[in-house]
Amino acid sequence: MNAAIVPDWQSVLELIEYRGEVTVGSKKRTLTFGEIVTQYKDLDAQIEALETRKKDFKASIQAAVLMSGREKVSAEGYRMTMIKKAGTKKIVPEKLLKHGVSAEVIAACTEIGKGSEYLDIRAEKAKE
């Protein structure tokens, strides 16, 4: 088959005949390949929209925690902790080429990458 030609699923007998069992809501349903693809993409779009909303909420929470000057705070049964990670080491190929490749040169060409900071939100441990 020519790699440049992508057949429509309705021209592929195996896909026309395919029936897949999926859970829709709380019910198991048998759907055609086309129905599964359509519902998958609909679900994917919903998840993407929810992820965008989630990022907005998390950014607002993170801004508030940063303004408080606290690394850790508890709210509504959740513990929030500001986590800072140091950058990673990386090899700079231009430096390797410039200096020749030896163990000492590789060490001299290693740099610390950009760090990151994010907010971790999880359920609090039950108090004993």
ChimeraX commands (.cxc) that place a marker at each C-alpha (Angstrom):
marker #1 position 0.00,0.00,0.00 radius 0.5
marker #1 position 1.29,3.46,-0.88 radius 0.5
marker #1 position 2.13,5.34,2.34 radius 0.5
marker #1 position 0.82,8.62,0.86 radius 0.5
marker #1 position -2.71,7.23,0.44 radius 0.5
marker #1 position -4.73,7.14,3.65 radius 0.5
marker #1 position -7.97,5.25,3.10 radius 0.5
marker #1 position -11.21,6.39,4.68 radius 0.5
marker #1 position -12.25,3.89,7.33 radius 0.5
marker #1 position -15.49,3.23,5.44 radius 0.5
marker #1 position -13.45,1.67,2.64 radius 0.5
marker #1 position -11.71,-0.81,4.98 radius 0.5
marker #1 position -13.82,-3.92,5.48 radius 0.5
marker #1 position -12.32,-4.78,8.88 radius 0.5
marker #1 position -13.20,-1.32,10.19 radius 0.5
marker #1 position -16.68,-1.36,8.67 radius 0.5
marker #1 position -17.36,-4.66,10.45 radius 0.5
marker #1 position -15.66,-3.66,13.71 radius 0.5
marker #1 position -17.81,-3.25,16.80 radius 0.5
marker #1 position -16.17,-2.19,20.04 radius 0.5
marker #1 position -17.58,-2.35,23.53 radius 0.5
marker #1 position -17.10,0.89,25.44 radius 0.5
marker #1 position -18.57,2.46,28.55 radius 0.5
marker #1 position -20.73,5.49,27.82 radius 0.5
marker #1 position -21.87,7.08,31.07 radius 0.5
marker #1 position -22.52,4.10,33.29 radius 0.5
marker #1 position -23.63,1.76,30.48 radius 0.5
marker #1 position -21.63,-0.57,28.27 radius 0.5
marker #1 position -22.43,0.00,24.62 radius 0.5
marker #1 position -21.34,-1.57,21.38 radius 0.5
marker #1 position -20.34,1.07,18.85 radius 0.5
marker #1 position -19.09,1.16,15.29 radius 0.5
marker #1 position -15.53,2.28,14.58 radius 0.5
marker #1 position -16.78,5.67,13.38 radius 0.5
marker #1 position -18.89,6.18,16.50 radius 0.5
marker #1 position -15.93,5.29,18.72 radius 0.5
marker #1 position -13.67,7.76,16.89 radius 0.5
marker #1 position -16.28,10.52,17.09 radius 0.5
marker #1 position -16.98,9.96,20.77 radius 0.5
marker #1 position -13.25,9.71,21.52 radius 0.5
marker #1 position -12.61,13.10,19.89 radius 0.5
marker #1 position -15.61,14.63,21.68 radius 0.5
marker #1 position -14.28,13.30,24.98 radius 0.5
marker #1 position -10.77,14.51,24.12 radius 0.5
marker #1 position -12.13,18.03,23.49 radius 0.5
marker #1 position -13.99,17.98,26.80 radius 0.5
marker #1 position -10.85,16.85,28.63 radius 0.5
marker #1 position -8.80,19.57,26.94 radius 0.5
marker #1 position -11.35,22.19,28.00 radius 0.5
marker #1 position -11.33,20.85,31.56 radius 0.5
marker #1 position -7.50,20.79,31.59 radius 0.5
marker #1 position -7.49,24.46,30.54 radius 0.5
marker #1 position -9.89,25.32,33.35 radius 0.5
marker #1 position -7.80,23.25,35.77 radius 0.5
marker #1 position -4.63,25.15,34.76 radius 0.5
marker #1 position -6.43,28.47,35.35 radius 0.5
marker #1 position -7.52,27.38,38.83 radius 0.5
marker #1 position -4.06,26.06,39.66 radius 0.5
marker #1 position -2.40,29.29,38.47 radius 0.5
marker #1 position -4.73,31.30,40.71 radius 0.5
marker #1 position -4.02,29.06,43.70 radius 0.5
marker #1 position -0.28,29.21,43.02 radius 0.5
marker #1 position -0.37,33.02,42.79 radius 0.5
marker #1 position -2.18,33.21,46.13 radius 0.5
marker #1 position 0.26,30.81,47.82 radius 0.5
marker #1 position 3.24,32.74,46.41 radius 0.5
marker #1 position 1.74,36.03,47.65 radius 0.5
marker #1 position 1.35,34.50,51.12 radius 0.5
marker #1 position 5.09,33.89,51.29 radius 0.5
marker #1 position 4.47,30.38,52.61 radius 0.5
marker #1 position 5.91,27.21,51.10 radius 0.5
marker #1 position 3.11,25.07,52.55 radius 0.5
marker #1 position -0.49,25.82,53.34 radius 0.5
marker #1 position -3.60,23.75,54.02 radius 0.5
marker #1 position -7.08,24.56,52.72 radius 0.5
marker #1 position -10.35,22.66,52.53 radius 0.5
marker #1 position -8.70,19.33,53.36 radius 0.5
marker #1 position -5.88,19.74,50.83 radius 0.5
marker #1 position -2.21,20.45,51.44 radius 0.5
marker #1 position -0.44,22.73,48.99 radius 0.5
marker #1 position 3.35,22.73,48.78 radius 0.5
marker #1 position 5.45,24.94,46.55 radius 0.5
marker #1 position 8.08,22.68,45.01 radius 0.5
marker #1 position 11.25,24.02,43.42 radius 0.5
marker #1 position 13.44,21.77,41.33 radius 0.5
marker #1 position 16.96,22.57,40.31 radius 0.5
marker #1 position 17.78,22.51,36.62 radius 0.5
marker #1 position 19.25,19.41,35.01 radius 0.5
marker #1 position 22.74,19.03,33.64 radius 0.5
marker #1 position 23.15,18.88,29.89 radius 0.5
marker #1 position 25.98,18.40,27.42 radius 0.5
marker #1 position 26.61,21.31,25.04 radius 0.5
marker #1 position 27.72,19.77,21.70 radius 0.5
marker #1 position 29.35,22.98,20.48 radius 0.5
marker #1 position 31.68,22.96,23.48 radius 0.5
marker #1 position 32.51,19.30,22.93 radius 0.5
marker #1 position 33.45,20.01,19.31 radius 0.5
marker #1 position 35.43,23.10,20.26 radius 0.5
marker #1 position 37.50,21.39,23.00 radius 0.5
marker #1 position 37.77,17.80,21.73 radius 0.5
marker #1 position 36.09,14.98,23.62 radius 0.5
marker #1 position 37.74,13.81,26.85 radius 0.5
marker #1 position 36.34,13.19,30.33 radius 0.5
marker #1 position 37.73,16.53,31.60 radius 0.5
marker #1 position 36.31,18.44,28.64 radius 0.5
marker #1 position 32.87,16.81,28.99 radius 0.5
marker #1 position 32.84,17.86,32.67 radius 0.5
marker #1 position 33.87,21.41,31.68 radius 0.5
marker #1 position 31.06,21.53,29.10 radius 0.5
marker #1 position 28.29,20.50,31.51 radius 0.5
marker #1 position 25.83,23.28,32.42 radius 0.5
marker #1 position 22.89,23.48,34.78 radius 0.5
marker #1 position 19.60,23.93,32.90 radius 0.5
marker #1 position 16.65,26.08,33.89 radius 0.5
marker #1 position 14.90,25.04,37.10 radius 0.5
marker #1 position 11.16,24.77,37.58 radius 0.5
marker #1 position 8.58,25.60,40.20 radius 0.5
marker #1 position 5.11,24.15,40.53 radius 0.5
marker #1 position 2.32,23.63,43.01 radius 0.5
marker #1 position 1.58,20.11,44.31 radius 0.5
marker #1 position -2.01,19.60,45.53 radius 0.5
marker #1 position -3.08,16.38,47.24 radius 0.5
marker #1 position -5.44,15.16,49.93 radius 0.5
marker #1 position -4.22,15.68,53.47 radius 0.5
marker #1 position -3.29,12.66,55.56 radius 0.5
marker #1 position -5.95,11.70,58.06 radius 0.5
marker #1 position -5.21,13.01,61.57 radius 0.5
marker #1 position -4.80,10.28,64.15 radius 0.5
marker link #1:1,2 radius 0.2
marker link #1:2,3 radius 0.2
marker link #1:3,4 radius 0.2
marker link #1:4,5 radius 0.2
marker link #1:5,6 radius 0.2
marker link #1:6,7 radius 0.2
marker link #1:7,8 radius 0.2
marker link #1:8,9 radius 0.2
marker link #1:9,10 radius 0.2
marker link #1:10,11 radius 0.2
marker link #1:11,12 radius 0.2
marker link #1:12,13 radius 0.2
marker link #1:13,14 radius 0.2
marker link #1:14,15 radius 0.2
marker link #1:15,16 radius 0.2
marker link #1:16,17 radius 0.2
marker link #1:17,18 radius 0.2
marker link #1:18,19 radius 0.2
marker link #1:19,20 radius 0.2
marker link #1:20,21 radius 0.2
marker link #1:21,22 radius 0.2
marker link #1:22,23 radius 0.2
marker link #1:23,24 radius 0.2
marker link #1:24,25 radius 0.2
marker link #1:25,26 radius 0.2
marker link #1:26,27 radius 0.2
marker link #1:27,28 radius 0.2
marker link #1:28,29 radius 0.2
marker link #1:29,30 radius 0.2
marker link #1:30,31 radius 0.2
marker link #1:31,32 radius 0.2
marker link #1:32,33 radius 0.2
marker link #1:33,34 radius 0.2
marker link #1:34,35 radius 0.2
marker link #1:35,36 radius 0.2
marker link #1:36,37 radius 0.2
marker link #1:37,38 radius 0.2
marker link #1:38,39 radius 0.2
marker link #1:39,40 radius 0.2
marker link #1:40,41 radius 0.2
marker link #1:41,42 radius 0.2
marker link #1:42,43 radius 0.2
marker link #1:43,44 radius 0.2
marker link #1:44,45 radius 0.2
marker link #1:45,46 radius 0.2
marker link #1:46,47 radius 0.2
marker link #1:47,48 radius 0.2
marker link #1:48,49 radius 0.2
marker link #1:49,50 radius 0.2
marker link #1:50,51 radius 0.2
marker link #1:51,52 radius 0.2
marker link #1:52,53 radius 0.2
marker link #1:53,54 radius 0.2
marker link #1:54,55 radius 0.2
marker link #1:55,56 radius 0.2
marker link #1:56,57 radius 0.2
marker link #1:57,58 radius 0.2
marker link #1:58,59 radius 0.2
marker link #1:59,60 radius 0.2
marker link #1:60,61 radius 0.2
marker link #1:61,62 radius 0.2
marker link #1:62,63 radius 0.2
marker link #1:63,64 radius 0.2
marker link #1:64,65 radius 0.2
marker link #1:65,66 radius 0.2
marker link #1:66,67 radius 0.2
marker link #1:67,68 radius 0.2
marker link #1:68,69 radius 0.2
marker link #1:69,70 radius 0.2
marker link #1:70,71 radius 0.2
marker link #1:71,72 radius 0.2
marker link #1:72,73 radius 0.2
marker link #1:73,74 radius 0.2
marker link #1:74,75 radius 0.2
marker link #1:75,76 radius 0.2
marker link #1:76,77 radius 0.2
marker link #1:77,78 radius 0.2
marker link #1:78,79 radius 0.2
marker link #1:79,80 radius 0.2
marker link #1:80,81 radius 0.2
marker link #1:81,82 radius 0.2
marker link #1:82,83 radius 0.2
marker link #1:83,84 radius 0.2
marker link #1:84,85 radius 0.2
marker link #1:85,86 radius 0.2
marker link #1:86,87 radius 0.2
marker link #1:87,88 radius 0.2
marker link #1:88,89 radius 0.2
marker link #1:89,90 radius 0.2
marker link #1:90,91 radius 0.2
marker link #1:91,92 radius 0.2
marker link #1:92,93 radius 0.2
marker link #1:93,94 radius 0.2
marker link #1:94,95 radius 0.2
marker link #1:95,96 radius 0.2
marker link #1:96,97 radius 0.2
marker link #1:97,98 radius 0.2
marker link #1:98,99 radius 0.2
marker link #1:99,100 radius 0.2
marker link #1:100,101 radius 0.2
marker link #1:101,102 radius 0.2
marker link #1:102,103 radius 0.2
marker link #1:103,104 radius 0.2
marker link #1:104,105 radius 0.2
marker link #1:105,106 radius 0.2
marker link #1:106,107 radius 0.2
marker link #1:107,108 radius 0.2
marker link #1:108,109 radius 0.2
marker link #1:109,110 radius 0.2
marker link #1:110,111 radius 0.2
marker link #1:111,112 radius 0.2
marker link #1:112,113 radius 0.2
marker link #1:113,114 radius 0.2
marker link #1:114,115 radius 0.2
marker link #1:115,116 radius 0.2
marker link #1:116,117 radius 0.2
marker link #1:117,118 radius 0.2
marker link #1:118,119 radius 0.2
marker link #1:119,120 radius 0.2
marker link #1:120,121 radius 0.2
marker link #1:121,122 radius 0.2
marker link #1:122,123 radius 0.2
marker link #1:123,124 radius 0.2
marker link #1:124,125 radius 0.2
marker link #1:125,126 radius 0.2
marker link #1:126,127 radius 0.2
marker link #1:127,128 radius 0.2
view
